[in-house]
Each structure stands twice: as structure tokens, then as C-alpha cells.
Amino acid sequence: MATNDVDPTSMQAPQQVDLRPLAGKRVLITRPAEQAAGLSRLLEAEGAETLALSAISIEPALDHSALDRAIQEIKHYQWVIFTSVNGVRAFVGRLDQAGLDWSALQGVRLGAIGPATAEALRASGVRPDFVPEEYVAEAISAGIGPVAGQRILLPRADIAREALAVELRRMGAEVEEIAAYRTMARSLDAQTVNAALAWRPDVITFTSSSTVRGFVAGLGGAHLAEALRDVAVACIGPITAQTAREAGLTPEIVAQAYTMPGLTRAIVAYFSPPQQRGAFAST
């Protein structure tokens, strides 16, 4: 006798379709190894596969004497302005080495160039007095207020841009720039770079001008356009994008908010249907 019963063991479970916007996309991350994980998590939450190829490394300054002296004389400054998370970490490390903490800076105002730097200050036990609305050096000078006659300390990378110091000096401030740490291009051999490109990434991310330079140096004599054919170049902001152009790259993706979440949103927008791109990029 015929039956309409179906043997459940003969049924196959329906395949799960990943509807996340970056499902099936591969993203190559050139951040320092210790900082790549945060961006990886953001991208993977949107469905991407990620691979870290650190183009730079963050190293201690060769000589700490200038920063140590500034810390001992910290009461003579009106501002300390941090332009990166690494600058905060280096400064806190030297504070600790001197047997001091943030209480030594009582009366000294603190600036942070963006939300990640501001969060690093908060995590270390202090709140920034000023965070600009736009996360580039020029926005600090535009929003910090009158600084004529004031002493400002900038603990920063050895290869940091001069724009902030130049503008603050133009405003009449006495600015002391101190290399609190070094940004070093990693020695990427051709085999390592080619193996990463053989993974066939859809996107390569650059989160600073130094990551661009480090990656380009790792390519050696390879032709950039050929090496990155069919790979979208994503930059965290206009300054990094300009460095990429000067190196011979064409940035297809430039974040509107110069943060890791902002870069993630820009990548999502790039791969989204046209009608959705504006919503993703601006949120």
C-alpha cells in the first residue's frame, strides 16, 4: 500500500545562506600584528574572511631621555596632545617607569586626535579634555581654541606628519615634538607578499601612510597595478589615500569616518547595492 510518509533520514538539511554584506569577501589587513585583530573582528562580523600581513611594526624609541625629561617637567606644559593609541601607550609606559601616574599631570589638559586614542586614554585612567570632530591633525588646531604663548607636548611617532606642529606654532604655541615610539617598515620578503596575494583577496586595507609604504616596500620591484589587479584598495582616510596615490595605487574605498568602524562601513558600502551604499557609508 502506498504511503505519503517521508523517511526523515533521506532528507537533506537546507543549506544556510550567509546574508551578511561581506560574505565570501576576503580582506587583507596591513596593520601592525598586535592591532590587526580589532579590524579583523569588525570585518568578520560582516561576513568577511581576513588575513593579516603586517606591513609595519611598532617599536620603542631608541632614546627615551627626551620624553623622560618632558615628563619630569610636565607641569610646565599647558597641553599634551596624543595623535595615536601607540603614543598613549608609550607615554604611559614612561610615566610608569618614572614611578608616576596621571595625577602628575594635574592642571595639564589632554587632547586626543580620535575616538580610539581617546579610549586608550580612558582605559589608562584619564579622560581627554578635547577630541576633535574630524580625526585628522588639522582639526585639532581648528578646535582647540587659543594657544598663543602656551607650551604643548606632542608624544608621537618618529615619522609623524608635521601638519599639527606647524599649525600650532603658527597659532603662537611653543610646541615640543618627541619621538615616543618608532614605526618601522617590516621586512616583507617577496615570497610572503606573493603568498598573501595568491590568497586572492578582494580588498587590501591601509590604516596609515606607513602601512602603505611598508607594503609597497615589501613588493620590491613588482609592478603595483599588476600585483593588485582586481583587489580594491581601501584607505582609512584622505591622507592615507593620498600616500597610496603617490605610491602608484588607486584607492577605490576611502572611509568618511577615520576609524576602524568607519573603514569597515566603507568596505561594506562598496560591496552593497547602489541604493544602500549611502546608508552604510554615513552611519
Phi, psi and omega in degrees: 000136182289152179223151177265000180293143178247132178290114183298336181288343181270354183270139176262138178294139179297142179291139178278130178257125179278112184265005179294148191296335181252016178302130179085357180266146179245131184237125177265125185250128184254012180293163172304147187306318184286350182245357183287333188298322182297315178292322177302315181299317181297316181290320180292330176296337177267004174105356184283155164266142182232153175219130180266128172230087188293117182271345179221164172228153179257122185237153176298154174298148179291330183225119182267359190298320182294317179291321179298319178295317179298322179294320178294333181253023191300333181292346179276355179259147174267332181223146161238122183245126181255132182251004179197160174299321181296325176295320177297313182299317180295318181295314180298322178298319179285327172302311181297320180299328180275000182076025183242170172221190185297340179298339177292343181259018180303127182092348177264129182275149184241132176244150178225136188283344181196177186295325180292319177293319178298320179293323177297322176296313180299318180296334180272357173110015181217153182253134178290147178274337183210128173229119183292159179289327177251137193264056172228159186303321183298332181289333177294312181296330180286332187247354188285339181094186182296129179231010181303130178083356181267152176263130183233130178257130176242096174276116191210186179287157179293339182244026183294153176298150182270353190304315184295311181298318180299314182292319179295321176295321177300329179279359175100005180278155171263111189250132174243114177265130180230130177287103180274340179201170180244141172254116186246132172294130179283151179277086180270114179281159184302325181295318180295314180296316181295325178295320178294320179288331176292341174294347177062061177291151174272333184220144167240133183255141173235124185251006176192163176298326182291330176291325176298309184297320180295318180293315180299319178298323180293332178287342180062234183271005182296147178284120187300312184301322180287318182297324184252025177298132181071012176249122179284131179268122182245127182240147185287341180186180186294329180291314176297321179297320179294320176299320178298316179297318180297333179275356179100009179263161177240103180289117175273337185233123175228120183295144175276327172255123191274061182223170177295317174298323179295320178294320178299315179298321180295322178292317177301315181298322182299323183263007181267159175304148184308322183290344182258349190299316182299321180296316180292318187290329188263351182281000000 
